[in-house]
Amino acid sequence: MAEPQVQAGDDAPAVLYLQKVLEQAAQLQASDVHVEPYEHQLRIRVRVDGVLREIDKPPLPLKDRLASRIKVLSRLDIAEKRLPQDGRMKLSLPSGKELDLRVSTLPTLHGEKLVLRLLDNHHAMQPLNTLGYEPEQLSLVMEAIARPEGLVLVTGPTGAGKTQSLYACLHQLNREGVNISTVEDPCEIPMPGINQVNVQDKPGLDFAMVLRAFLRQDPDILMVGEIRDLETAHIAIQAAQTGHLVLSTLHTNDAPSTLSRLVNMGVASYNMAASVKLVTAQRLVRKLCHACKQPVTWSPQTWMHMGGDNTQQTITGFDAHTQGCDQCHQGYLGRTGIFEVMPVRGALRDLLLQHAPASALAAQARQDGVLTLRQAGLRKVLQGITSVQEVMSSTQELA
């Protein structure tokens, strides 16, 4: 059945207003639209480059009609206002382009808050070399996903771009001669040529159950949206040890602590040493606007205090213009990733087998030349891609 669509020709004020807001969000390249009811006002905010900004305050009586319209288009239960609901719909732009939207409702004190996530299929299919990896990091990632077997883990907090990195890997690997299956919660972007499965709580279709089914489907490459429990971890590692390439994510702060997290979950160190080939941690930082960014310098002492390399020279980089310009949002335009890419091999694997703590694993990774997130971010500062403020705020607990 076709997805419901927002049609510009409908006459209802709520429909026309919704079309206008979503078109504006798409023009701003927003990732999310928030419809927020309060006691005396209704607020519309959009998230652009990771930052929420208010774009309108429509009349408060519009809130119920707007919520009803969104729920109708998303095939949600209009009468149910006491429980959260999730759905999908499509947006048809005047240009003829279509965007998928994922819809979430939440009952609050003053009505239902709605968040619409704009899923841009084209943006999600970015090649690996456009995500922000340093050249040596990209080489390690390409080497890891070119293997016929093994486990590759992508870590970071919610909103760090992990799913986009996984999709970029799958896009690189997707060809006629391989069978690729993914299990996600939920599947955000349909990918032709790949078998995608949504987990479903009510029938008990969880990550572990789908993974077991995948192993009976003659797979070559598996992607698990998230390793949440020991059972899923065991099946993923078993698959990685029996001739399959497995990609997955965890929520950890950095790459070395990912290995410790799996040990704490109950995964045997020898199983991890045999199966985990690469761990990457990542964050998203805003990119400076090329039209209005401003040069700035730091003393050697300040640069080293921020986490930069030891130097005796003044460091020159760029910062955002405080007011921005007509081409950007407060001095920034777009986002890029910063990465910590850690291959699990040699001395690091030996430490893992010896049950070494995360601090020892991190120290060995530094000896092996693995850039921390802070170091990778500061490289982009020197390249004029982002600002020190962005790097510091994204890596403040990780320096």
N, C-alpha and C positions, 0 to 999 in steps of 0.2 A: 504494500500500500504506500502511495506517495506521501511524503512529508507535507503537513499543512504549511501554507505560505502566507506571509503578510502581503496583502494586495493594496496597492496605492489607490485603486478605484473605489474602495469601500467608503461609505458616507459617514459612518459613526465617528464622532469626535475622538473617541479613545483610539480608534484604528488609525486615523490620520495622524494623531499625535505620536502613537507608537512608531509608525513608519518614519516620521520626521526624526525622532530620537535615534532610532537604529541607523538611519542613513548618516546622521551626524557622527555617531560612534564609529561607523565604518570609515568615514572620511578622516577622522582623527586617528585611525588605526588602533582603536581601543581594543583591549582584550576582554573587558567585562563592562556590563551596564548594571548599575544598582538602582533599583526603584525602592525608596525607603520612606515608609509612612511614619509620621510622628503625630503628637497630639494636636498641634496647630499648623502643621505644614507637611507637604509632600516634596521630597528632594530626589533629584535625579543626578547621579554621579557616574563617571566613566573612569576606568583605569587605563591610563596611557603611559607606556613605558614603565609600568610597575607602580605608578603613583595615581591615587584617586583625586579627581577634580570635579567640582560641581559644575553642571552645565545648565540646570534649570530648576525652578520651583513651580511646578504647575499647580492649578487650584486643587485644594485638598479633596473636594467632592469627586475628583477624577480617579481617586485611588482604587475604588472598588471596580469601576468599569474597566480601568486599565488592567488590573489583576485578572478580571474575568476574561478579557480579550486574550491576554497572554496564555492563560490556562486553556482556553478553547483551542488556540493554535497549536499548543503543545500536547493536546489530547490528555489533559489532566482533569481531575474531578473538580468541577466548579463549586459543588456544594461542600467539599471537604476543605475547611479552613482551620482545622485544629491540628493537623499533622503536616509535616514537610512532604513535599512531592518533587519528583524530578521528571523532566520530559525534554523533548527536542522540537525544533521547528526550523524553517528556512526563511531567509530574508532575500527578496529580489530587489537588487539595486537598479536605479534608472539606467546605469550603464549596461545592464543585462547580466551582470555578474551575480552569482548567488553565494550567500554565506550560510553555513549551518550554525545554529545556535543551540546551546545546551541550557536548559532552564531549570532553576531551583527555586522553590518557594519555602518560606519559613514563617510560621505564625509568631508575631511579636505583640507587644502590649497594645499597639494602635493599628493593627492590621497586618496583612501579609507583606513581608519584604520579598522582593523578587530579584534574583541575580541572573542575568543572561550572559553567558560566555560565548563570544564570537569565535568560531572555529574556522580559521582560514586554511583551507586545504593546501593552497599554493604555498603559503608561508610555512606550513608544517613540513613541507617536502624539501626543505633547504638541504643542499649537499653538505656533507661533513666539513668540507674545507671552508664553509662560510659561517660556521658557528662561533669561531673565536679561538680555536686551538692554536697554540704555538706550533711551529713546524715540527719540532721534535716530538711534541705531544700527539699531533695528528699521525705521525709515522707509527707511534706505538699503538694507537687505536686501530689504524688500518691493519697492522700486523696481527692484532688480537682477533679482530672479526674475520680475518682471512683464514683462521684456523678451522679445521673441520669439527673440532670439539673444544670444550672448555666453557668456563663460566665467566662472563664479563658483567661487572656490577657498576651501576651509575648511582651516585648518592648525592644527597643534598636535601634541603628543606622543601616544603611545598612551594611551588612557584619558581623553582630554580631552573626550570627548563629541562628536567630529566626526560620527560616524555618526548620532547622535540629531539633530543639527542638520540634516543632509542629509535624513533622513526627515521632519523637520518641514516642510522646504521642499517635499518631494514631496507630503506630505499636503495642503499648501496649494494645490498646483498640480493635484492629481489630480481630473480631471473628465471627463465623457464626450467632450468635443470634442478632447482631446489624446491623443497616443500617447506614453507614457512607458516607457522601457526602462532597466534598471540592470544593471551588471555588478559583482559584489562578490566578496570572498574572505574569508569566505563570506557569503551572504545571511543576515542575522541574523533579520530580522522579515519574514514574508510580508505583502505589501500588496496587497489585492484591487484590480484595475484597473490594475496595473503589471506589466510583463513583466520578471521578474528572472532573471538568469543567474548561475550560479556558475562561477568560473574553475576549470579542471581541468588539472593539470600533465601527467598521463600522455598524454592525447590532444593536448596542445599548445594547449588552449583557454585562452589568456591574455587579458589585458585588450585588447591590440591587435587580436587576431583577432576578439573579440566586438564591439569597436567598429566594425570594418569591416563586419561582418554587420549591425549596427544601422543603418548608413547606407543599407543596401538594404531596410530594413524600414519606410520612410516614417515616420521618427521626428519628433516635435516637441521632446521633452525627453529628454536622456540624462544618466544619472548613472554616473560611473566611480568605483568604490570608492577607488582610489588611483592617482595618476600616478607610476609607478615607473621609467620609462625614457623615452628620447627618442622612440621610435616611438609609444608611447601618447600622449605629449605632443603630437606632431605631428598625430595623428589627431584628438585632442580639440580642438585649436586650429582645424584645418581644419573640423571640424563646427561650431564656434562662429562661424566666418566665413562659413558657407554656410547661415545661416538656422535654426540650432538653438540652443536653450539647453542648455548643458552644465554640470553640477555635478560637482565632484571634490574630492579632498583631497591634501595633501602633508604631509610631516613636516618642519616648520620651526618655529623658535622664535617668530617674530613675522610680521606681515603684510609689511613691506618686504623682509625677507630671502627671502620666497617668490619674488618677482620675480627676485632675483639667483640663486636656486637654479635657476630655469628657464633663465636665460641660461647658467649653468654647465653645465647639461645639454646645451646646444646649440641651444636655441630662439632664433630671431632676435628681436631687440628689437622690430622693426617688426611682427612677427606678434603679439607679446604686447600691444603698444600698441593693436593693432586688435581684439583679441579679449577680453582680460581686462577685465571690467567691475568686479569687486569681489573683494577678498581679505579674509577674516576670520581672525583668530587667536583661539584660545580656551583656557581652562582651566576646570576644575571646582573649586569651593571649597565646603567644608561650611557649612551654614546654622546660625546660632545658634538654640538652643531658645528659643522665646518665653516659655516658662514659667519659666525659671531664668536667663536671660542677665542680666549685671550691668553697670551703667553704669561707664564709665571715661573719664578725660580725658587729653589730651596738651597739652603746651606748644606754642606756635607753632613753636619751633625743632625740637622732636621731630617734629611733623607734617610739616614741610617736608623734614626729613632722610629721612623715610620715602617721600617722593615726592609729598606732598600739595601743594595750591596754596599760594601765598604768602599768609600771613595774619598778623594782629597779635593775634588772639583765641585764647583757649583752645578747643580742639576737644573736643567730647563725642561719645562713641560707646558701643558695648557690647562686652563680652567674654564668653567662655564661663565658666560656673560650673565650677570645677575638678572637682567630684564629679558634676556633672550632676544629673538628677532621674529620677523613674520614667517620664517621658515621652520621654527622649532617651538618647543615647549620649555620655557625658562632656561634656555641654553642647552637643552638636550634634545636629541632626535634619534629614536630607535634604541635598541639594546643589543648587547653582545655578551657572550659567555666568558667567564674566567674559570680555569680548570686546574685541578691537581690530578695528574695522570700517573698512576703507580702500578708498574708491572710487578707481578708476584713471582719472583725467581731468585736464584742464587742465595745470598746471605739472608735476604728477607724471608725466603721460604724456610730456611733453616731455623730462624728465630721463631717463626710460626709453629714449627714442629716442636720447639722447646717451650711452648706456651708463654712466650714473652709478652709483656704488657704492651698496650698501645703506644706508650711513650718510647719504648725500645724500638718498636716497628717504625715509628715516625722518625726517630734518629737515624735508623738504617736507610730509610727512604731518602733522607736529606743527603746521606753519604753517597747514595746511588745517583744523585743528581736530580731527584724529583722536585719540581717547583711546588712550593706551597701556594695556596690560593692567593695569599697576600703578595707573594713574589710575582705570580703570573699577572695579577692585577696591576702591579707597579710597572711591569713591562708595557702594558697598554697605556699607562700614563705617559711613559717616555715616548711612545709612538703617537701620542696626541689623540688617542681613541677615546679615553675616558678621563675622569678627574680623580685626584687623590681622595676627595670627599666620598665619591662613589665607592672606591675600593675600600676605604677605611670602614665605611658603614656596613659594607657587605661582608667584611672579614674581621670585624672588630674583636671577636672572641677567639680568632684563629691565628693571630700573628705569632 
